[in-house]
Amino acid sequence: MAYIVTINLETCEGCGDCAENCPVEILSLDARPADIPPPESAEDPEKVAIVSGDAAECTGCMACVSVCPSESITIQEI
């Protein structure tokens, strides 16, 4: 099975919980694009989560989804 990981940059708080909990280490934090303002609840307003590794390695375990405080991550089976 294959999965698509989508991160809503407009609601991502930049906390890094998803990256810390991803067992295949495909998520990390990066600089927030200048044209996307952080949410008021942002832990780190200058950062957002991104898929930085090989997205094909996603196992669909939902670890990132379950720890995201802003529900900014979705995983879809394709």
C-alpha positions as CSV (number, residue, x, y, z in Angstrom):
1,M,0.0,0.0,0.0
2,A,1.0,3.6,-0.6
3,Y,0.1,6.7,1.3
4,I,0.0,10.5,0.7
5,V,0.9,12.6,3.7
6,T,-0.6,16.1,3.5
7,I,0.3,18.9,6.0
8,N,-1.8,22.0,6.2
9,L,0.8,24.8,6.5
10,E,-1.8,27.3,7.5
11,T,-2.7,25.5,10.7
12,C,0.6,23.8,11.5
13,E,1.9,25.1,14.8
14,G,5.5,24.1,14.1
15,C,5.8,22.1,17.3
16,G,7.6,19.1,15.8
17,D,5.6,16.4,17.5
18,C,4.9,14.7,14.2
19,A,8.6,14.6,13.3
20,E,9.5,13.2,16.7
21,N,6.9,10.4,16.4
22,C,7.3,9.4,12.8
23,P,8.8,5.9,13.0
24,V,10.2,6.1,9.4
25,E,11.6,9.6,9.9
26,I,10.1,11.2,6.8
27,L,8.9,14.4,8.6
28,S,10.9,17.3,9.8
29,L,10.6,21.1,10.5
30,D,11.5,23.7,8.0
31,A,11.2,27.5,7.7
32,R,7.6,28.7,7.4
33,P,7.0,30.2,3.9
34,A,6.8,34.0,4.2
35,D,3.4,34.1,2.5
36,I,1.8,31.8,5.1
37,P,1.1,33.5,8.4
38,P,1.3,31.3,11.5
39,P,-1.8,30.4,13.5
40,E,-2.1,32.3,16.8
41,S,-1.5,29.0,18.6
42,A,1.8,28.4,16.9
43,E,4.5,27.0,19.2
44,D,7.2,28.1,16.8
45,P,5.7,30.6,14.4
46,E,8.8,30.4,12.1
47,K,8.6,26.7,11.5
48,V,6.3,24.2,9.7
49,A,6.3,20.5,9.3
50,I,7.3,19.1,5.9
51,V,7.7,15.7,4.3
52,S,11.5,15.8,4.0
53,G,12.2,12.1,3.5
54,D,11.0,9.6,0.9
55,A,7.2,9.8,1.1
56,A,7.0,6.3,-0.3
57,E,8.3,5.0,3.0
58,C,5.2,6.1,4.9
59,T,3.5,3.1,6.4
60,G,0.2,4.8,7.2
61,C,0.7,4.2,10.9
62,M,-1.0,7.5,11.7
63,A,1.5,8.3,14.5
64,C,2.0,11.8,13.2
65,V,-1.8,12.4,12.9
66,S,-2.4,11.2,16.4
67,V,0.1,13.6,18.0
68,C,-0.7,16.7,15.9
69,P,-2.3,19.2,18.3
70,S,-3.8,21.3,15.4
71,E,-5.0,18.3,13.3
72,S,-2.9,19.6,10.4
73,I,-1.8,16.3,9.0
74,T,-3.8,13.8,7.0
75,I,-2.8,10.5,5.5
76,Q,-4.6,9.1,2.5
77,E,-4.2,5.6,1.2
78,I,-3.7,5.6,-2.6
